Amino acid sequence: MGDLGLTDERDDAWSGRRVLLTGAAGLLGRAVTAELVAHGSTVLGLDIDWPTDDPDAETGLVRVPGDVRDREAVDRILREEAVDSVIHLAAQTLVGPALREPADTFSHNIQGTWTILEACRAQRRVARIVVASSDKAYGDASGRPYVETMALRPRHPYDTSKAAADLLAQTYAQAYGSPVAVTRCANLYGGGDLNWSRIVPGTIRSIVLGERPVIRSDGTFLRDYLFVRDAAIGTIALADQVGRRPDLHGQPFNFAAGQRLTVLEMVDRIVDLMGSPLTPRILAEPLHEIQVQRVSAARARRELGWRPRSTLASGLRQTIAWYRTYLAASPP
Ligand SMILES: NC(=O)c1ccc[n+]([C@@H]2O[C@H](COP(=O)([O-])OP(=O)(O)OC[C@H]3O[C@@H](n4cnc5c(N)ncnc54)[C@H](O)[C@@H]3O)[C@@H](O)[C@H]2O)c1
């Protein structure tokens, strides 16, 4: 298996490709960019919120500031940049703001997705499309591991927005033959995530600042965690394969690494790896979140040949190292 999770003879498949990557400034977008650029693609990164200072700015990346809901802008990029591949990650991803302002999240996540799918339908040159859904689209499965054949039963606004985007992608594949597949990733962690309200970056930053990490919930929510580079490789492998295999059109794939921990266990693991004596402050606020999420990636392993490469310890070590460097260069 080559670097991108493709068979070795296809590992240069991305060389010379022109990729529209939405949400390129985000956690997963940065990791996907790094892999694609390293493999010779040109990445047109569309994002509504590019940071002004960026320690990891990629040289093969063309930053396009803009809104994925802007159909004219998306059409223009596809046409003028001769895009052949689209990876749609842009979304309002924070659960709290989604609960407070659901219409805004629905607009970014659902309208954004249909705008991309419509623009690709009109531009027949695009040969492969991946839309990021989420494990949260499944809703509460009473602790059973999510598998792709389960119905989507979301109950909270963010989760519903992802399920809607997921169904839109499936619909475009069925109704219009769009070459689109769907990722449903577990909880991602890795360097480059500047959403400090998320547990991994928030905990690392608190420890670097010498403050006790804060857990807003009671710490018992169980999540399946996935290192962001493994998610990026899965996303890229799926995009490659959906361009060659019509049987994958409209198909969803879970990506997870079996790294299952409660929030409290995750915080304890980070505290240990950072050699800190600090203990977390548990606020036990009532949060509208699914209690237990387990994700089976058996299908991605079987049908795409995808495998996670990072263990929890190695993924967290790389993540901590990234934040130590970032926070030393840009102290909060
Ligand atoms: N982080 C996770 O744990 C996780 C898990 C499963 C699925 N996902 C999905 O993967 C994708 C990427 O997640 P992430 O963690 O990198 O999120 P992120 O919040 O770090 O990045 C999302 C990016 O999208 C941009 N964006 C939002 N609305 C936009 C719009 N209208 N137009 C252009 N850009 C817009 C944001 O500015 C941001 O840079 C999302 O679709 C998310 O739902 C994430």
The ligand as an ORCA input file, in Angstrom:
! r2SCAN-3c Opt
* xyz 0 1
  N     -13.536     17.227     13.413
  C     -14.216     16.098     13.548
  O     -14.144     15.443     14.598
  C     -15.072     15.578     12.410
  C     -15.592     14.283     12.523
  C     -16.400     13.791     11.487
  C     -16.684     14.595     10.387
  N     -16.170     15.851     10.314
  C     -16.503     16.654      9.129
  O     -15.292     16.849      8.395
  C     -15.295     18.152      7.790
  C     -14.059     18.909      8.223
  O     -14.073     19.013      9.658
  P     -12.974     19.864     10.425
  O     -12.825     19.253     11.754
  O     -11.804     20.087      9.567
  O     -13.769     21.228     10.631
  P     -13.182     22.690     10.856
  O     -14.238     23.447     11.600
  O     -11.818     22.631     11.441
  O     -13.075     23.232      9.382
  C     -14.193     23.552      8.606
  C     -13.810     24.708      7.697
  O     -14.940     25.041      6.869
  C     -14.942     26.454      6.716
  N     -16.301     26.876      6.352
  C     -17.411     26.833      7.119
  N     -18.464     27.303      6.422
  C     -18.003     27.650      5.196
  C     -18.601     28.189      4.028
  N     -19.914     28.479      3.993
  N     -17.827     28.406      2.937
  C     -16.492     28.131      2.965
  N     -15.866     27.625      4.049
  C     -16.623     27.375      5.153
  C     -14.477     26.988      8.063
  O     -13.984     28.314      7.953
  C     -13.408     25.973      8.449
  O     -12.113     26.408      8.058
  C     -16.599     18.813      8.202
  O     -17.537     18.658      7.162
  C     -17.030     18.041      9.444
  O     -18.426     18.056      9.595
  C     -15.350     16.354     11.295
*
